[in-house]
Amino acid sequence: MSSINIKRNKAFLLAALIAASVALSGCNDSNNSNDKGQEGTSSVTIKRDSYGVPHVYAENTYDLYYGYGYALAEDRLFQMEMIRRSVLGTVSEVLGSDYLPLDRSSRSGFSPDSIQEQIAALPKEDRDIFEGYADGFNKRIEEVLAKPESLLPKQFSDFGFAPKSWTGFDVAMLYVGTMAGRYSNSSSEIRNLSDLQNLQDELGEADGLAMFDQLRWIEDTLAPTTVPRQLGVNSFVSVGETQSASPDGQHAKIDGEPAKVVSIHDRFAPVSASILTAHSVQEAAFKGIVKLEDRPVASNLWIVGPNRTSDGSTILNNGPQFGWFNPAYTYSIGLHGAGYDVTGNTPFALPVVLFGTNNQISWGATAGPLDVNDYYQLKLNPGNQYEYSFDGEYREMDKRREVIRVKTEDGFEEEVLDIYSSVHGVVTSFDVANNSAYAFKRSWSGYEIQSLMGWIHSMKAQNWDEWLEQAEQVATTINWYYADASGNIGYVSPGYLPIRPPSQDIRLPAVGDGSMEWQGFRPFSEVPKVYNPEQGYVTNWNNQSAPGIVALGDGANWSVVDRVNEFKERIEAKPVLSPEEVRDLNRLAALSDTNARYFIPYIVDSVDNLASTDPVHEAAMRLSQWSMLNTNSDGDGFYNEVAVTIFRKWLPIMYDAVLKDDIPASVYSASAGYPVVTAGGSTGPGQSSKYLYNAFLGEGAGVDQTFDFFNGATREEKLAIVRESLAQAVNELETEFGPDRNDWLTVAAVHRFNTKNFLGVPQANSSEQLELPTYMNRGTQNHQVSFSGDGDVAMCTVAPPGQSGFVAPDGAKTAHYDDQLELFRDWKCKDEHLTAQAVQDNLESEIRLTINRN
């Protein structure tokens, strides 16, 4: 690193930065732009409703997004400055070397030249989206820097820097970094390879592979799918029509069964422990996840069609689970004009409303499930680690150099970062000890902006066909959901799916010598989709999208044990649901113990022969009478039911009793998937719950049980193990809490709104952290769009803490800083205003901006 000697006190430096920023913002002002649409003067109107939600009215695309950017900068200037720096890799410039790992990962994760070229190739109407947004944002920055004593958010002064002006590239990078980078960038292949190698080292080649297949299966044929399993990969029917399964009753198969590797020692180099550690750090830095093998599991959705509601309405509910933050992860906006008439919420104020309606159709999304990425293990030249074997010869890696500016106590330093790539993509790690490296290939590289534009244009769609046409443009993996005023419902999982060679096991890295190259992409006709399923509903909680090879991946381990059953079972329990019952599914699913429904029946059966006064029998009865909800209704800091404590004590004991003697320690996990006291993310069943339940099912499981984890036990012997584990749990609880079972209460996890964004970068002061008394496994925001039988539309949302994150220089907060917290706590939502008259009737403020493009 080379030093630059710049040292000033904070006040002097901030004043200088503000002065410099003022000068720079003038260069980017819309008045000085040469490519901002037609010359002349125009205007944009921004009306805010009673919750501070801005509705922007304009006649052309540039002006519409100018108003969007301006309103956003009024509300979230510091948050947006920090997420921009997070995705561009410039956090160290203002916060120092602690953020170098993130900046390195962010710089490595995208090619600036590629993104710029994609933007430049767009038609002018589309470029106006990015330019208008940036210029509107910059207009507000100009105003703020002109009056910092009243308009500059307090956090800038506290952290000692000033906001910088934006470009259209920065706007596009919000999507690239927070959506494509976070939700289409996963792979478990290196971890899987390490697990397979460890299992074969411990158990031998054949048994190690068999155990791997049982723990990291390709498909559980009992796993719930969003496209109903009997229909195959996709299905379409019109309202009122019926459908049937394929003639043999089986799902359609494409390309037959996926390949399974047999021997890995000749094919792959070993994986060093240091590679797993380094890779985990990189994954955590870039995607905000905890473990290498984690895929983003964010969001639930349920749509109930008119044949399943008591009043004939069509209801779409969506709870995207990005985590919970202050300011809110999502931003609420209404865009009206230039062909748009959209209201809804979107993460980090993306230029597309991800969760909303245009009054004719409504839409939502959950994290994408398709396998659009592969790691390639490269064989390195022993004499030069920057050369790799490909097609029978050594090739030199491409190199791109980045310079990262780092704040120090004495000023600034610069770190040089060299980023290497193979023909497959960026080289993410070097395992020199094993003469190997790993390159990451993404099917969507080079299509990031095309994917974003497909999403943006989908907001104008008026029917399923128009909407699906835009879905076809999306190369990244994402789940899209649809409902319309005519009562149609649907789902599609777009993404560019590679056609892999027959020899490739999709769970493991590909060999990077040229023998396992992709053969192109599958056509859009093959991606999972369903339209008006006969069951009358669509639901998803990051479960498997559809049956068969097209829907499978390298690390999801989709299972019959799946939290989507918290929705599915409740919907299927009644022939029709009232609108209130449809909405209440959110509360019921969010508070559910996602492990309990699979094991409590076994526990109850296990105590049949015990006396009712037996403490173990009493414990089982408490479980049988439990709603399986984790409630803290009085807010006293403890869950209401003793059953919560009993079950959470029993489950890991049962894991150990059944699994621990068979599964090697290198891959065994006793995590039940419960939130910690200060939970920060979405939770689901523990991985070991899947193994345990499959063991109970035995030959009836959807995954071959080559190893009998119950070691040949009969049903009665299995129940004896259940009963003995419950007795052990009761004894341990008596020791921990005492003999009075009413005292066996578990501390409730709180619901925390973090002040660091998902990448760990401050987006507010730490003193702004907010909490609610009980963790809710629900959306970051929740939105419900209802179409009546007559086609009338209504929308209700909640996006806590509030619309505005602005904190004035004196510390004062706006009225809309946290005014949605109570709504969120109480399972309520606010009505959105979907017409100009409705906005006017609920008007809180109105401004008119004049845009001079001479």
Beta strands, then each sheet from edge to edge (+ up, - down):
strand 1: 2-5
strand 2: 41-49
strand 3: 54-57
strand 4: 234-236
strand 5: 300-304
strand 6: 314-319
strand 7: 330-337
strand 8: 340-347
strand 9: 355-357
strand 10: 361-367
strand 11: 373-381
strand 12: 384-390
strand 13: 393-396
strand 14: 398-408
strand 15: 411-421
strand 16: 426-431
strand 17: 436-442
strand 18: 478-484
strand 19: 489-492
strand 20: 510-511
strand 21: 529-531
strand 22: 537-540
strand 23: 678-679
strand 24: 750-753
strand 25: 770-772
strand 26: 782-787
strand 27: 793-798
strand 28: 830-831
strand 29: 843-852
sheet 1: 1+ 15- 14+
sheet 2: 4+ 21+ 19- 18+ 10- 9+ 8- 7+ 3+ 2- 29+
sheet 3: 22+ 5- 6+ 26- 27+ 28-
sheet 4: 13+ 12- 11+ 17- 16+
sheet 5: 13+ 12- 11+ 20+
sheet 6: 23+ 24+ 25-
end
